[in-house]
Structures are given as structure tokens and as C-alpha cells.
Amino acid sequence: MVDITNKSTTLRMATAQAIVKVSKSDTITAIQEDRVPKGNVFAMSKAAGLLGVKRTPDLLPDCHPLPIEFTGVEYEVEGLEIKILFTVKTIYKTGVEVEAMHGASIVALNMYDMLKPIDKGIEIHHIKLLNKKGGKSDFVDTYRKDLTASVVVCSDTIAAGHKMDKAGKIIIQKLENYDIGISEYVIIPDEKEIIAEKVRSYQEQGIDMVIFTGGTGLSERDVTPEALIPLLDRRIPGIEETIRNYGQQRMPFAMLSRSIAGTVDNTLILALPGSTNGARESMDALFPAILHSFRVLKGVRHD
């Protein structure tokens, strides 16, 4: 299966259709008057679809098992055609397009099975996806393309040359994936005065985003939050909660991180964990959705 562990959970919806075409009007009349020998066609076919959609991952090898939290079936009769509209909803990491199409096809097949004793000319047509919502494509913002960022690694060990930086480079790679210009990449020791000076300098230069990595733990030398908080005009709790929640779903020690997010004037300040995985997961949790903030911070966006 495709790895979806780095995806965010969102509300996912999909509607698919299938069309059942009968060969004579008497068949439609029998359905509507509930005179089909095998029973109520609409009710039984809906039940079959509800059962079928839950079995989708059992039949399709690369389909992820997921919680089906809503299934709706509607019928539209026009002439000799019965249009089946099948809607599926879930709150999960991957979409439900295949589940919706599978459900619509099962409804159609059950109708075929129930109607074949009275109509030998039944056909099934146009099984297709009509619409979907909630995936990555629905949350793509036309954010500014001229954003700049500075990346600051806070670590006594790395600053002294005893260890190589990996977290900062992961952050840079993620930023470059979104065409964000890197104004500066620097490694500094865990000193509050130096951290604070970096914030003031970048804010005066008009840098859009400053990302610190490291110094957010519980050791005596982890002082990044203490250095940043007095400088912030406003905290952004939702960003901080998202970082910790995303990390906590992956390892139990993420709750110990003291990640910080806030603004100094129009500059967004982030303090992320210093571990390689912590930095990577934090960036995965925040981007690209966090770039939406610049529509507010910087006013009119540039497409």
C-alpha cells in the first residue's frame, strides 16, 4: 500500500454514479409499485451498497481500510434509466473515491440481479466519480510566491562542530519545495541573547518567516522558547497544538516538546524540535497550510 502516515486527517467526501438501463417501461413500473418478485429493489439494493462499500479494501489490494462514517444512496428515474448516486464520507488521511464507485457498482449489480427474472435486457452504464472533497487539492492556497525565510539551528553541539546538522537542512528542503527563498541558514549556540538578536535582525530586514530548530526540550540549555516568547506580539496556539498533536500520533515523547509559534509585527516565528524526525514531522504537519497565514499578515496576496 501507498504510505499515508505523513498525511493529515481531514473530512473526505466523494459521490459516484452508476446508471441501470432497463429495456421496457413495465420494469420501471414494477420497481415503483414494489411488484418485483425478489423484493423491494431500491431498499435491497441500497442495503447491498452499504455492505459492499465496507468491503472495498477486502477486494482491492492497494485500498486502505478506513472508517466509513456516512453512506448515502439516492435514485433518479428518467425514462428507462435509473441513476444511482452514492455518497461516502469519512474523517481520515485518504479519500473515499474508490469506495463511492464500488458502492455505486454494487447497488447497480444488485438491481440487475433482482430485475433479471422480469427483464432480460438490463444494462449497467457510466460508473464514474462525480465529485470529491477534502483532499490535498481542496486546501491548496494561492499563497504568495515571493516569501522569504531564515532557518536558525540552535545547538551548542552543532555550533561547536561536534555534530552535523540534519534538522535545519530538512527544513530548508521543505521550504524550497514551496518556492520559499532562503535568506539565511545559520547555526548558533543555545544562548537567549543570540536567539533574540536573530529575531530582531530578521524582522527589521522584512523576512517573512523565521524558523528555529532546537532548544525546545526540557534540558537546562533548552532556552529557545524563553528567548522568543517575550518578543512575540501574539502567540498562535493552533500551530503549536498541531505540531505536538501530529508528533504525538507518531511517538509518545512529542508531548515534551515546547514548540512555539507567533508573530513579531508581520514576521512569522516558529520554534521547532531539534531532532531530525521532530523537524521533519513538524514541517509535514504545518506545510503548506501555514502559508495561508500570509494572506492575512501581508495583506493582498501575489498570485
FENDA-V555214 format. One line per field, one symbol per residue. burial: + if it has 24 or more other ideal C-beta (glycine too) atoms within 12 Angstrom, else -. A space follows every 50 residues. Layout:
burial = ???
//
This chain:
burial = -------+++-+++++++++++----++-++----+----++-+++-+++ -+++-+------++-+-+--+++++----+++++++++++-+++++++++ +++++++++++++++--++--+-+--++++-++++-------++--++++ ++++++-++-----+-++-+++-++--+-+-++-++++++-+-+++-++- -++---+++++++++++----++++++++-++--++--++-+++-++--+ ---+--++++++++-+++++++++++++++++++++++++++++--++-- ---
//
